[in-house]
């Protein structure tokens, strides 16, 4: 392998309460029930996303002054080019896809943020469990080839969770797809679809290879394993730029057209889609596609298992896996020390 209802959440600004009624996936916004939009209803200095001319300055939730473009960015509605030609059948055909407007976390969810979710679950009588009884965090890490090399960074003691020194702002790993779903739901969000993730990473203006353009990544640009886009048979891999993850946002040049960080490196990210190698070739919906209803893949050792999608590169992956179009399946019930997530937030029209 490569690498609830809750009352509290943790964001980059610290612990905050979730307003009543915010657990249903509605991120809010001005203008509800036909009321006219205020220019800046929450007084944080940013206009409601429907009024802002510059997406980089749009307020994704104009009723919460703590939500600003520093935490969430608007990805405007419109088309983009999904996939690539010449890199394998699972990426073809190159297709113009349209997605509705949504907002996305600027950074991947951190260890400190996820530890707060674990504390809340324990306080609610569900230690390390979502509301279906599934584990939220892989404390044992028995399904990863590097389990002896890279420890888990979140530690539990007497129902309280702490993060190893210096790892608070690193992206959380050793989480399952449903872990991301539970965390995002508590914030009024969800995991992105593959299409949303790729639109957020690539933008709508061109068919770029990486979030910043077509210049290949190196150790100054992203936390990845440097190399060439197409590895030749027998070509020796270079060493990763870093032996581990780095704090989110550490590479200011690893940024997408909409201002999202670390979409190429640091950790890959769970999305909501199931994996099928022919998903693009068989899909007929070109507006807000949701992906197949189920999926599977063959993993090392010839094991065939249900598979979910991850997108984006990670600290030990080469440039081909760091490209905006690359798709990588993971077992649907597994975790990895190279996979985390970020949340997206639907927007009312």
C-alpha positions in Angstrom: 0.0 0.0 0.0 1.0 3.6 -0.5 1.9 4.9 2.1 -21.1 11.8 14.6 -22.9 14.0 15.8 -20.3 16.0 17.7 -20.5 19.2 19.6 -17.0 20.5 19.1 -14.5 20.9 16.4 -11.1 22.3 16.0 -9.9 24.5 13.2 -6.8 26.5 12.5 -8.1 29.2 14.9 -8.6 26.8 17.8 -11.6 25.0 19.4 -15.0 26.2 18.5 -18.6 25.1 18.9 -20.8 23.9 16.1 -24.0 25.9 15.9 -27.2 24.0 16.4 -28.4 22.5 13.1 -25.1 22.6 11.4 -24.6 18.8 11.3 -26.8 18.2 8.3 -24.1 19.1 5.7 -25.4 22.7 5.0 -22.5 25.1 5.3 -24.8 28.1 5.5 -24.3 31.4 3.9 -26.3 34.6 3.6 -29.6 35.0 1.8 -31.4 32.1 3.3 -35.2 32.0 3.1 -35.2 34.7 0.5 -33.7 37.4 2.7 -31.5 39.9 0.8 -27.8 39.3 1.0 -25.9 41.6 3.3 -22.6 42.9 2.0 -20.7 41.5 4.9 -23.2 39.9 7.3 -20.6 38.6 9.8 -18.3 41.6 9.8 -15.1 39.7 9.0 -14.2 42.0 6.1 -15.1 39.5 3.3 -18.2 39.5 1.1 -20.6 36.6 0.8 -19.3 34.2 -2.0 -22.3 35.2 -4.2 -21.3 38.9 -4.1 -17.5 38.7 -4.2 -15.9 39.5 -7.6 -12.6 37.8 -6.6 -13.0 34.1 -5.6 -9.9 34.5 -3.5 -11.7 37.0 -1.3 -15.1 35.2 -1.1 -16.6 34.4 2.3 -17.7 30.8 2.2 -19.9 31.3 5.3 -21.0 34.9 5.8 -22.7 34.0 9.2 -19.5 32.9 10.8 -16.7 35.5 11.3 -14.2 32.7 12.0 -14.6 31.3 8.5 -12.5 33.4 6.1 -10.5 32.8 2.9 -7.6 31.9 5.1 -9.4 28.7 6.1 -11.7 28.0 3.1 -11.6 29.0 -0.5 -14.3 29.2 -3.1 -14.0 27.0 -6.2 -16.4 28.6 -8.6 -18.9 26.7 -10.7 -17.9 25.9 -14.2 -16.0 23.4 -16.5 -12.6 22.0 -16.3 -10.7 19.2 -18.1 -10.6 15.9 -16.2 -8.1 13.2 -16.9 -5.1 12.9 -19.3 -4.0 11.3 -22.5 -1.1 8.9 -22.8 -0.8 7.9 -19.1 -3.0 4.9 -19.0 -6.6 3.8 -19.7 -7.9 4.8 -16.2 -7.3 8.5 -17.1 -9.0 8.5 -20.5 -10.8 10.0 -22.2 -9.8 13.6 -21.4 -13.3 15.1 -20.8 -14.7 18.5 -20.1 -16.6 18.2 -16.8 -18.7 20.8 -15.1 -19.0 21.1 -11.3 -21.2 23.3 -9.1 -19.6 25.9 -6.8 -18.3 24.7 -3.5 -15.8 25.7 -0.9 -12.7 23.7 0.2 -10.3 23.7 3.1 -7.1 25.6 2.2 -5.1 23.0 4.2 -5.3 19.3 4.8 -6.8 18.3 8.2 -4.1 18.2 10.9 -3.2 15.8 13.7 -4.3 18.4 16.3 -7.7 18.9 14.6 -8.4 15.2 14.3 -7.4 14.6 18.0 -10.2 17.0 19.0 -12.6 14.8 17.1 -11.3 11.8 18.9 -11.8 13.6 22.3 -15.3 14.5 21.4 -16.1 10.9 20.3 -14.7 9.6 23.6 -16.6 12.2 25.6 -19.8 11.1 23.8 -19.3 7.4 24.8 -17.9 6.3 21.5 -14.1 6.1 22.1 -12.4 6.0 18.7 -15.6 5.1 16.9 -17.9 6.8 14.4 -21.7 6.4 14.9 -21.6 3.0 13.1 -18.9 1.6 15.4 -16.0 1.8 13.0 -12.6 3.0 14.1 -11.7 6.6 13.4 -8.0 6.3 13.9 -5.7 3.3 13.3 -3.8 3.2 16.5 -2.4 -0.3 15.8 -1.4 0.3 12.2 -1.2 -3.4 11.2 -2.0 -2.8 7.5 0.9 -0.7 6.4 4.3 -1.8 5.1 6.0 1.0 7.0 4.4 0.4 10.4 7.7 -0.2 12.1 9.3 2.9 10.6 6.7 5.6 11.0 4.8 5.8 14.3 1.3 7.0 14.9 1.4 10.6 15.9 -1.8 10.7 18.0 -1.6 9.0 21.4 -4.6 8.1 23.6 -4.5 8.0 27.4 -7.5 7.7 29.6 -9.9 9.0 26.9 -7.8 12.0 26.1 -5.7 12.4 23.0 -2.5 14.2 22.5 -0.1 14.7 19.5 3.6 13.8 19.5 5.8 16.9 19.9 6.2 18.9 16.8 3.5 17.0 14.9 0.4 19.1 15.7 0.3 20.9 12.4 1.3 17.9 10.2 -1.6 16.4 8.2 -3.4 13.5 10.0 -2.7 10.1 8.5 -3.7 6.5 9.5 -7.3 7.4 9.0 -10.0 5.6 7.0 -12.4 7.1 4.4 -15.2 7.1 6.9 -12.9 9.0 9.3 -12.8 11.9 6.9 -16.6 11.6 6.3 -17.2 11.9 10.1 -14.9 14.8 10.6 -16.2 16.7 7.7 -19.8 16.1 8.6 -19.2 17.6 12.0 -18.0 20.8 10.2 -21.0 20.9 7.9 -19.0 19.5 5.0 -18.0 16.2 3.3 -15.2 14.6 1.4 -14.8 15.9 -2.1 -15.8 13.9 -5.2 -12.9 13.0 -7.6 -14.2 15.7 -10.0 -14.3 18.4 -7.3 -10.8 17.5 -6.1 -9.4 17.7 -9.6 -11.2 20.9 -10.4 -9.8 22.4 -7.2 -6.3 21.2 -8.0 -6.2 22.0 -11.8 -8.5 25.0 -12.1 -10.7 25.7 -15.2 -8.3 27.6 -17.4 -6.0 24.9 -18.9 -4.9 21.3 -18.9 -2.0 21.7 -16.5 -0.1 18.8 -15.1 0.5 20.0 -11.5 -1.5 22.5 -9.4 1.0 25.4 -10.3 1.4 24.6 -14.0 3.7 22.3 -16.0 7.0 22.8 -14.3 8.0 19.5 -12.7 8.1 19.5 -8.9 11.4 19.5 -7.0 12.3 19.7 -3.3 11.9 23.4 -3.2 8.3 23.3 -4.5 6.6 20.3 -2.7 7.1 17.6 -0.2 7.5 14.7 -2.7 10.0 12.3 -4.1 11.7 14.1 -7.0 12.2 12.4 -10.4 10.8 12.4 -13.9 7.2 12.3 -15.0 7.7 8.9 -16.8 10.1 6.5 -15.0 12.1 4.4 -17.4 12.6 0.6 -16.7 15.4 0.1 -14.3 15.6 3.8 -13.4 16.7 4.3 -9.8 14.4 6.2 -7.6 15.6 9.3 -5.9 15.3 9.8 -2.2 12.2 11.7 -0.9 12.7 15.3 -0.1 11.7 14.7 3.5 11.5 11.5 5.5 8.1 12.4 6.8 5.2 14.8 6.4 5.7 18.5 7.0 3.4 21.0 8.6 0.5 21.9 6.3 1.3 24.9 4.1 5.1 24.6 4.4 5.5 24.8 0.6 3.9 28.0 -0.6 4.6 27.1 -4.2 2.5 23.9 -3.9 -0.7 25.8 -4.4 -3.6 25.5 -6.8 -5.2 28.2 -8.9 -7.8 28.6 -6.1 -5.3 28.9 -3.3 -5.4 25.4 -1.9 -2.1 24.0 -0.5 -0.4 20.7 -0.6 -2.5 19.1 -3.4 0.7 17.7 -5.0 2.7 16.7 -2.0 2.8 15.9 1.7 0.0 13.4 1.9 -2.5 12.0 -0.6 -6.2 12.6 0.2 -9.3 10.4 0.5 -12.2 11.4 -1.8 -15.7 10.1 -1.8 -15.5 8.0 -5.0 -15.1 4.3 -5.4 -12.4 3.1 -7.7 -12.9 1.5 -11.0 -10.3 1.4 -13.7 -12.9 2.2 -16.4 -14.8 4.8 -14.4 -14.0 7.6 -16.8 -14.7 5.5 -19.9 -18.1 4.3 -18.7 -19.4 7.4 -17.0 -22.0 9.4 -18.9 -22.7 12.2 -16.4 -20.5 15.2 -17.2 -22.1 17.5 -14.6 -21.2 16.9 -10.9 -20.3 13.2 -11.5 -20.5 11.1 -8.3 -18.4 8.2 -9.5 -19.4 4.5 -9.6 -21.6 2.9 -6.9 -18.9 0.3 -6.0 -15.4 -0.5 -7.0 -12.4 -2.9 -6.5 -8.8 -3.1 -7.4 -5.9 -5.7 -7.2 -3.4 -4.9 -4.5 0.1 -6.3 -3.8 0.1 -10.1 -3.5 -2.7 -10.4 -6.0 -5.4 -9.6 -3.4 -8.6 -8.1 -4.9 -10.6 -6.0 -2.6 -13.1 -3.2 -2.5 -11.3 0.1 -3.3 -11.8 3.7 -2.6 -10.0 6.6 -4.4 -7.2 8.8 -3.1 -6.0 11.8 -5.0 -2.8 13.8 -4.9 0.8 13.0 -4.2 2.6 12.3 -0.9 6.0 12.7 0.6 7.3 9.4 -0.8 5.7 9.6 -4.3 7.2 10.5 -7.6 6.0 13.3 -9.9 3.7 11.1 -11.9 1.7 10.4 -8.7 1.8 14.1 -7.8 0.1 15.2 -11.0 -3.4 16.6 -10.7 -4.9 13.9 -12.9 -3.3 10.9 -11.1 -5.7 8.4 -9.5 -4.6 5.9 -6.8 -6.9 3.2 -5.2 -6.6 2.1 -1.6 -8.4 -0.7 0.1 -11.7 0.7 1.3 -11.2 -0.5 4.9 -7.5 0.4 5.2 -5.5 3.3 6.5 -2.0 4.6 5.4 0.7 6.8 6.7 0.7 8.6 3.4 -3.1 9.4 3.2 -5.1 12.1 4.9 -8.0 14.3 3.8 -9.5 17.7 3.5 -13.1 18.8 3.5 -15.4 20.6 1.0 -18.5 22.5 1.8 -21.6 22.6 -0.5 -23.0 26.0 -1.2 -26.7 27.1 -1.5 -27.3 28.8 -4.9 
